[in-house]
Structure formats: C-alpha cells, structure tokens
Amino acid sequence: MGKHRLPGQPRRVPGPYRHGLDRHAPAQPAARAGRRMSAPQPVRERWFAVMPGRAGDAAHAEAARVRLYCLPYAGAGHTAYHGWRDVLPAQVELAPVCLPGRGLRTDEAHAASIEELATALAAAIVRAARTGAPRFALFGHSMGALLGFETARVLETVHGLSPTALVVSGRGAPALPSARPPFSTLPDGAFADVIAAMGGMPAEIRETPEALAFFLPVLRADIALCERWRYRAGPRLGCPITVLGGQDDVHAPPAMLAAWRDETLHDCRQQVFAGGHFFLHEAAPAVLDAVAQAVLGTAAPSGEAGHALA
C-alpha cells in the first residue's frame, strides 16, 4: 500500500487526540481498574502489535498459549484493545491489529475493500505462524467482526489454516442485510451525528474541529468499506464461532445474531449483554470473560498455530 493520506486528512494527529476514537474505551475494565497496564512490545510486523500474556503461572501459560488477534471497529486503531492485556488470562497473548490509515500506519493509504484487508492480514498471520507464533483466535467488533469473518475465510480457503475460534461482536450475521441504512456519504455534521448516536465518538472529539478534521475521513472510509462489502456464499468455516451482542444495539440487534450459525461447521454460541452498540466497553468485565472462555475453551492441541485443515 502506498504512503498516502486520505483526502482532507491532516499530516499529523492532533496531540491531545493521538489515540482518537480508541479513547472512549476505558483503559481498564471497571472491575479491575486498579491493575497497571503494560506497554506493548515493539511492533515487528506492521499488521499487529504483540502484547504477551500478563504475569501468572509461567508453565501453564507456555503450555496453553493462544494469540488473540483483535480487529478494530470503524475509526479505531490498535490501542482500542490495549486495556485487555492485563485482564485476559495469562495464557492469552494479545495482538491488536494495526490497519492502514491510522495509528502507527497513519501515512499509509486506506484499503479499497474489506477483502483487500482480509487478504493482507491473513498473509501476515500466516507469516507469524511460520515463524513460531502460537495458535491463534480472531476477535472483531462491528467492522472488525466483518473483517475477522473474511480473514478466517481467506486463512482457510487460501492457506489451509483455521483459527481455534472466531469471536464476532456487534455485527449481525453476514448473510443478512444491514439493519443500518447507508450514511457514509452524508455531510460531515450529519455523519458525525450518526456516529455520536451510536456511542462511537467521544464528546471532546465531536466538539473539537481540529480533531474532527482528522478522524472523520478515517471513519468515513471505514464505514464506506462496510457499505461496499457484499456477502458471497462460500464454504462454512472450520472453526467455532462465538457471537456477542448488545441488548439495545439497534445496528446489530439480537435477532440478527443467530444466523451466524450458518457460517460454521462447528458450534456457534451466542451471548447478549446489557448495552448498545458499544456494549463491549459498557459491559467490559463480562465481555472479556466470554472472550477468554471462547478463546481458551476451543484451543487446539499445544504445538499448532491455529490448526491446519485436512
């Protein structure tokens, strides 16, 4: 991908808003807010920042280690998930995904399609698997759920490698029409109003023209990616799917979650939490417990990176 900014995007992130739309996520879930967050390791692969599991039973952690690739929602960067590292079990190695056009990759061009992102991310995951990375699972919220689904498809159909689990959050089943009318082409003010109504924009960004000028192009590009995406029938995934939803999420209501079961040959579990579209922050401790159970409960035997398909 080329080194180009989105049209209208400032050269540098406004200092106070450097973490942007990630900032409305609590640094730590409230139930464990006293625990200090550890800094990530230096990024060796541009597609993700690996954060090893927190201190715990070292022998157990080594024997059962799973890397969890966390895919961001629209407008967010890899720092949206940094607070998860010290809350997830020690056996989980967190790897927040870094997408082009934001965060550490601000100077790169935004992707043209979800499929383009999925192809590149899957290749990065395969590279990591070949160099000794642990077996892995995928988590994504909203846009990230869609990207996780397409990435799992590419991993299986192109590379013959399957995640131990796919955890999707805040996204209706992919074969169903979106519950949200298109809005990526609305004028800036109306577009920002829709995002704010979803709970996806902190007030300090909504009220600061400089911050809006930086983040609206990224958000708009991400929303446009989702609106352009079209479902394609294909083989069912060879991994279990866990589906998380918000009771009051009008963009991915609980009734639209059950059909995820049609996308896997294995178990499909569904869990609904109190809250709206960003329930993953509103109900963070319970959500993280569900994610940990999905990731560790379906882990492949030790020594595999994901698991190879027969």
C-alpha positions as CSV (number, residue, x, y, z in Angstrom):
1,M,0.0,0.0,0.0
2,G,1.3,3.4,-0.8
3,K,2.3,6.2,1.6
4,H,-0.7,8.5,1.0
5,R,-3.1,10.2,3.4
6,L,-6.8,10.2,3.0
7,P,-8.1,13.3,1.2
8,G,-8.5,16.1,3.7
9,Q,-6.6,14.3,6.5
10,P,-4.1,16.5,8.4
11,R,-0.5,15.4,8.2
12,R,-0.2,14.8,12.0
13,V,-2.6,13.6,14.6
14,P,-3.6,16.5,16.9
15,G,-1.6,15.9,20.1
16,P,-4.3,15.6,22.7
17,Y,-6.3,13.3,20.5
18,R,-3.5,11.0,19.4
19,H,-5.4,7.8,20.3
20,G,-8.6,9.2,18.7
21,L,-11.7,7.1,18.8
22,D,-9.9,4.5,20.9
23,R,-10.1,7.0,23.8
24,H,-13.7,6.3,24.6
25,A,-12.8,2.7,25.6
26,P,-11.8,2.5,29.3
27,A,-8.1,1.8,29.7
28,Q,-9.1,-1.0,32.1
29,P,-12.5,-2.6,32.6
30,A,-14.0,-1.1,35.7
31,A,-13.9,-4.3,37.7
32,R,-10.2,-4.5,37.6
33,A,-9.2,-0.8,37.1
34,G,-6.5,-0.9,39.7
35,R,-4.2,-3.1,37.7
36,R,-1.4,-1.4,35.9
37,M,-1.5,-1.7,32.1
38,S,1.7,-3.0,30.5
39,A,3.2,-1.4,27.4
40,P,3.2,-3.5,24.2
41,Q,6.4,-4.9,22.7
42,P,7.9,-3.1,19.8
43,V,6.0,-3.8,16.6
44,R,7.9,-6.2,14.3
45,E,5.0,-6.9,12.0
46,R,3.2,-3.8,10.8
47,W,-0.2,-5.6,10.9
48,F,-0.2,-6.2,14.7
49,A,1.4,-5.2,18.0
50,V,2.0,-8.3,20.1
51,M,1.5,-8.0,23.8
52,P,2.4,-11.2,25.7
53,G,0.1,-12.5,28.4
54,R,0.4,-10.9,31.8
55,A,2.4,-12.5,34.6
56,G,0.9,-15.7,36.0
57,D,1.6,-19.4,36.1
58,A,4.5,-19.3,33.6
59,A,4.5,-23.1,32.9
60,H,0.7,-23.1,32.3
61,A,0.9,-20.0,30.2
62,E,3.6,-21.5,28.0
63,A,1.7,-24.8,27.6
64,A,-1.7,-23.3,26.7
65,R,-0.7,-20.0,25.0
66,V,-3.1,-18.6,22.4
67,R,-2.6,-15.4,20.4
68,L,-5.8,-13.3,20.1
69,Y,-5.8,-11.1,17.1
70,C,-8.2,-8.2,17.9
71,L,-9.6,-6.3,14.9
72,P,-10.8,-2.7,15.4
73,Y,-14.2,-1.2,14.8
74,A,-14.6,1.7,12.4
75,G,-12.4,4.7,13.1
76,A,-10.4,2.9,15.8
77,G,-6.8,1.8,16.0
78,H,-4.9,-1.0,17.7
79,T,-4.8,0.9,21.0
80,A,-8.6,0.3,21.4
81,Y,-7.7,-3.1,22.9
82,H,-4.6,-2.3,25.0
83,G,-6.5,-2.4,28.2
84,W,-7.4,-6.1,27.6
85,R,-3.9,-7.3,28.1
86,D,-3.8,-7.3,31.9
87,V,-7.4,-8.6,32.3
88,L,-7.4,-11.6,30.0
89,P,-5.9,-14.8,31.4
90,A,-2.1,-15.2,31.4
91,Q,-2.3,-17.8,28.6
92,V,-3.7,-15.3,26.1
93,E,-1.2,-13.3,24.1
94,L,-2.9,-10.2,22.9
95,A,-2.2,-9.0,19.3
96,P,-4.2,-5.8,18.5
97,V,-4.4,-5.4,14.7
98,C,-3.0,-2.2,13.1
99,L,-4.9,-1.2,10.0
100,P,-3.5,1.2,7.4
101,G,-4.6,4.8,7.6
102,R,-4.5,5.2,11.3
103,G,-2.3,4.9,14.4
104,L,1.1,3.6,13.6
105,R,0.2,3.5,9.9
106,T,-1.3,6.9,9.5
107,D,0.8,7.7,6.5
108,E,-0.4,4.6,4.6
109,A,-3.3,4.6,2.2
110,H,-6.7,3.3,3.4
111,A,-7.6,-0.1,2.0
112,A,-10.0,-0.2,-1.0
113,S,-12.1,-3.1,0.3
114,I,-12.7,-5.4,3.2
115,E,-11.4,-8.2,1.0
116,E,-8.1,-6.4,0.4
117,L,-7.6,-6.0,4.1
118,A,-8.5,-9.6,4.8
119,T,-6.1,-10.9,2.2
120,A,-3.2,-8.9,3.6
121,L,-4.0,-9.6,7.2
122,A,-4.3,-13.3,6.6
123,A,-0.9,-13.3,4.9
124,A,0.6,-11.6,8.0
125,I,-1.0,-14.1,10.3
126,V,0.5,-17.0,8.2
127,R,3.9,-15.4,8.3
128,A,3.7,-15.2,12.0
129,A,2.6,-18.9,12.2
130,R,5.5,-19.9,10.1
131,T,8.0,-18.2,12.5
132,G,6.8,-19.9,15.6
133,A,3.8,-17.8,16.8
134,P,1.3,-19.7,19.0
135,R,-2.0,-21.0,17.8
136,F,-4.5,-18.1,17.3
137,A,-8.0,-16.9,17.5
138,L,-9.7,-13.9,16.0
139,F,-11.9,-11.2,17.7
140,G,-13.6,-8.3,16.0
141,H,-16.2,-5.8,16.9
142,S,-18.6,-4.3,14.3
143,M,-16.4,-3.6,11.2
144,G,-13.8,-5.8,12.9
145,A,-16.3,-8.7,13.1
146,L,-16.8,-8.5,9.3
147,L,-13.1,-8.3,8.7
148,G,-12.5,-11.2,11.1
149,F,-15.0,-13.3,9.2
150,E,-13.4,-12.5,5.8
151,T,-9.9,-13.1,7.2
152,A,-10.9,-16.5,8.6
153,R,-12.3,-17.4,5.1
154,V,-9.0,-16.4,3.4
155,L,-7.0,-18.3,6.0
156,E,-9.0,-21.5,5.4
157,T,-9.6,-21.4,1.7
158,V,-6.2,-20.0,0.6
159,H,-3.8,-21.0,3.3
160,G,-5.4,-24.1,4.7
161,L,-5.1,-22.7,8.3
162,S,-8.0,-22.2,10.7
163,P,-8.3,-20.1,13.8
164,T,-9.1,-22.0,17.0
165,A,-12.1,-19.7,17.4
166,L,-13.7,-16.7,15.7
167,V,-15.4,-14.3,18.2
168,V,-17.6,-11.7,16.5
169,S,-19.2,-8.8,18.3
170,G,-21.7,-6.1,17.5
171,R,-22.4,-7.4,13.9
172,G,-25.4,-9.1,12.5
173,A,-24.9,-12.3,10.6
174,P,-23.1,-11.5,7.3
175,A,-25.7,-13.1,5.0
176,L,-28.4,-10.7,6.4
177,P,-28.9,-7.2,5.1
178,S,-27.6,-4.5,7.3
179,A,-30.0,-3.0,9.8
180,R,-28.4,0.4,9.3
181,P,-29.2,2.5,6.2
182,P,-26.0,3.8,4.3
183,F,-24.7,7.0,5.7
184,S,-21.0,7.3,4.6
185,T,-21.9,10.0,2.1
186,L,-23.7,12.3,4.5
187,P,-22.3,15.8,5.1
188,D,-19.8,16.0,7.9
189,G,-22.2,17.3,10.5
190,A,-24.9,14.7,9.8
191,F,-22.3,11.9,9.5
192,A,-20.8,12.8,12.9
193,D,-24.3,12.9,14.5
194,V,-24.9,9.3,13.4
195,I,-21.6,8.1,14.8
196,A,-22.2,10.0,18.1
197,A,-25.7,8.5,18.4
198,M,-24.1,5.0,18.1
199,G,-21.8,5.9,21.0
200,G,-18.8,5.8,18.7
201,M,-17.4,9.3,19.2
202,P,-16.2,11.0,22.5
203,A,-17.7,14.4,23.1
204,E,-14.2,16.1,23.2
205,I,-13.6,15.0,19.6
206,R,-17.2,15.8,18.5
207,E,-16.7,19.4,19.8
208,T,-13.2,20.0,18.5
209,P,-12.9,21.0,14.8
210,E,-9.2,20.0,14.6
211,A,-9.9,16.5,15.9
212,L,-13.0,16.1,13.7
213,A,-10.9,17.1,10.6
214,F,-8.5,14.3,11.4
215,F,-10.8,11.5,12.4
216,L,-13.9,12.0,10.1
217,P,-12.0,10.9,6.9
218,V,-10.9,7.7,8.6
219,L,-14.3,7.0,10.0
220,R,-16.0,7.7,6.7
221,A,-13.6,5.5,4.8
222,D,-14.2,2.6,7.2
223,I,-18.0,3.0,7.1
224,A,-17.8,3.1,3.3
225,L,-15.8,-0.2,3.3
226,C,-18.6,-1.9,5.2
227,E,-21.3,-0.4,2.9
228,R,-19.5,-1.6,-0.2
229,W,-18.9,-5.1,1.1
230,R,-21.2,-7.8,-0.3
231,Y,-21.8,-11.2,1.1
232,R,-20.6,-14.1,-1.0
233,A,-21.7,-17.7,-0.4
234,G,-18.8,-20.0,0.4
235,P,-17.8,-23.0,2.5
236,R,-18.6,-22.9,6.1
237,L,-15.7,-22.1,8.4
238,G,-13.9,-25.0,10.1
239,C,-13.7,-23.2,13.5
240,P,-16.3,-22.5,16.2
241,I,-17.9,-19.1,16.3
242,T,-18.9,-17.1,19.4
243,V,-21.3,-14.3,18.8
244,L,-21.6,-11.3,21.2
245,G,-24.3,-8.7,21.1
246,G,-25.8,-5.8,22.9
247,Q,-29.4,-6.0,24.1
248,D,-30.1,-2.4,22.9
249,D,-28.0,-2.4,19.8
250,V,-30.2,-1.2,17.0
251,H,-27.5,-1.7,14.5
252,A,-26.9,-5.3,15.2
253,P,-30.0,-6.4,17.2
254,P,-30.0,-9.8,19.0
255,A,-32.5,-11.1,16.4
256,M,-29.8,-10.7,13.7
257,L,-27.1,-12.7,15.5
258,A,-28.4,-16.3,15.4
259,A,-27.8,-16.8,11.7
260,W,-24.0,-16.7,12.3
261,R,-24.6,-20.4,13.0
262,D,-24.9,-20.9,9.2
263,E,-21.3,-19.9,8.7
264,T,-19.6,-22.7,10.6
265,L,-19.3,-26.5,10.6
266,H,-18.8,-26.4,14.4
267,D,-20.5,-24.9,17.4
268,C,-21.9,-21.4,17.3
269,R,-22.6,-19.8,20.7
270,Q,-24.4,-16.6,21.3
271,Q,-24.3,-14.3,24.3
272,V,-26.2,-10.9,24.7
273,F,-25.0,-8.2,27.2
274,A,-26.7,-5.1,28.6
275,G,-25.9,-2.0,26.5
276,G,-26.0,-0.6,23.0
277,H,-23.6,-0.9,20.0
278,F,-20.5,-0.4,22.2
279,F,-21.6,-2.9,24.9
280,L,-18.1,-4.3,24.8
281,H,-17.0,-1.2,26.8
282,E,-20.2,-0.8,28.8
283,A,-20.1,-4.5,30.0
284,A,-16.3,-4.9,29.7
285,P,-15.6,-7.5,32.5
286,A,-18.4,-9.8,31.4
287,V,-17.4,-9.4,27.7
288,L,-13.8,-10.3,28.5
289,D,-14.8,-13.3,30.4
290,A,-16.8,-14.5,27.4
291,V,-13.9,-13.8,25.1
292,A,-11.5,-15.7,27.3
293,Q,-13.9,-18.7,27.5
294,A,-14.3,-18.8,23.8
295,V,-10.6,-18.5,23.0
296,L,-9.3,-20.9,25.6
297,G,-12.2,-23.3,25.6
298,T,-11.8,-24.1,21.9
299,A,-8.0,-24.0,21.8
300,A,-6.3,-26.6,19.5
301,P,-3.8,-29.1,21.0
302,S,-0.5,-27.5,22.1
303,G,2.1,-27.0,19.3
304,E,-0.3,-26.0,16.5
305,A,-0.6,-22.4,15.1
306,G,-4.3,-22.3,14.6
307,H,-5.0,-25.7,13.1
308,A,-4.3,-27.0,9.6
309,L,-7.4,-28.1,7.7
310,A,-7.4,-31.7,6.4
